[in-house]
């Protein structure tokens, strides 16, 4: 759990304006360049870009959670940040080349996200 706390702190850059409470107050998130953010981590931290289907799934989690501000998440895409040996992770909301907010997620949600593919369904009704 300590490692995920360190990841969370590094992603936030100890910038309180990117936290949920501040987002609720400000409605405008403070964003940070993804390239700088990625440079702060070691080889044991992994960033996985979410597919459109996965993004919409976690967008629903964000909207339905009582601990997040009203409205949609502060981005038009998302990355999943994980660290070797840590079961939980962080969803990092992105807007183009910027990171604009985070939410911590547990192991079960990570597994559910992995089960969501593109969100598209083929002619036979199977998920792509």
C-alpha positions in Angstrom: 0.0 0.0 0.0 2.9 2.3 0.7 4.1 2.0 -3.0 0.7 3.0 -4.3 0.7 6.0 -1.9 4.0 7.0 -3.3 2.8 6.6 -6.9 -0.3 8.7 -6.0 1.8 11.4 -4.4 4.2 11.5 -7.4 1.3 11.7 -9.9 -0.2 14.5 -8.0 3.2 16.1 -7.6 2.0 17.2 -4.2 -0.2 19.6 -6.0 -3.5 19.9 -4.0 -5.3 21.5 -6.9 -5.5 18.2 -8.8 -7.2 16.3 -5.9 -10.9 15.6 -5.9 -11.8 18.1 -3.2 -10.1 20.8 -5.1 -11.7 19.8 -8.4 -15.0 20.1 -6.7 -14.2 23.6 -5.6 -12.4 24.9 -8.7 -14.2 22.9 -11.5 -11.0 23.5 -13.5 -8.3 20.9 -12.9 -4.6 21.7 -12.8 -2.9 19.7 -15.4 0.6 18.4 -15.7 2.5 17.2 -18.9 2.4 13.4 -19.1 6.0 13.3 -20.4 7.2 14.9 -17.2 5.0 12.7 -15.1 6.3 9.5 -16.7 9.9 10.6 -16.2 9.4 10.7 -12.4 8.8 6.9 -12.3 11.0 3.8 -12.3 10.8 0.8 -14.5 8.4 -0.9 -12.0 5.6 1.6 -12.7 3.5 0.9 -15.7 1.1 3.2 -17.6 -1.6 1.5 -19.7 -3.7 3.6 -22.0 -7.4 2.6 -21.7 -9.4 1.7 -24.8 -12.5 3.9 -25.5 -14.7 1.1 -23.9 -12.5 1.0 -20.8 -12.5 4.8 -20.6 -16.3 4.9 -20.7 -16.4 2.2 -18.0 -14.2 4.1 -15.6 -16.0 7.3 -16.5 -19.1 5.7 -15.2 -17.3 4.7 -12.0 -16.2 8.3 -11.6 -19.7 9.7 -12.2 -21.3 7.2 -9.9 -18.9 7.6 -7.0 -20.0 9.7 -4.1 -16.4 10.8 -3.5 -15.9 12.5 -6.8 -17.1 16.0 -7.9 -20.3 16.3 -9.9 -20.0 16.0 -13.7 -17.7 14.1 -16.0 -14.0 13.4 -15.2 -11.5 16.1 -16.0 -10.2 14.5 -19.2 -11.1 12.9 -22.5 -9.0 9.8 -22.0 -7.4 7.8 -19.2 -4.3 5.8 -18.2 -4.1 3.0 -15.7 -1.0 3.4 -13.5 0.2 0.3 -11.7 3.3 -0.7 -9.9 4.9 -4.1 -9.7 3.9 -5.9 -6.5 1.0 -3.6 -5.7 -2.5 -4.9 -6.3 -4.3 -1.5 -6.5 -3.7 1.3 -9.0 -4.6 4.8 -10.1 -6.7 6.0 -13.0 -5.1 9.1 -14.5 -7.4 11.3 -16.4 -5.8 12.7 -19.5 -6.5 15.6 -21.9 -4.2 15.1 -24.9 -0.6 15.3 -23.6 -1.7 16.3 -20.1 -2.6 14.5 -16.9 -5.5 16.3 -15.3 -6.6 14.3 -12.3 -6.7 10.9 -10.6 -8.8 8.4 -8.8 -7.4 5.4 -6.8 -8.9 2.0 -7.7 -8.7 -1.4 -6.1 -7.6 -4.8 -7.6 -11.2 -5.8 -8.4 -11.7 -2.8 -10.5 -8.4 -3.3 -12.3 -9.6 -6.8 -13.2 -13.0 -5.5 -14.4 -11.2 -2.9 -16.6 -9.1 -5.6 -18.1 -12.3 -7.5 -19.0 -13.7 -4.5 -20.9 -12.3 -4.5 -24.4 -13.2 -1.8 -27.0 -16.8 -1.5 -26.0 -17.8 -2.3 -29.6 -19.9 -5.3 -30.6 -19.6 -7.3 -33.8 -22.5 -8.5 -36.0 -22.8 -11.7 -34.0 -23.2 -9.7 -30.7 -19.7 -10.5 -29.5 -17.6 -7.8 -27.9 -14.5 -6.8 -29.9 
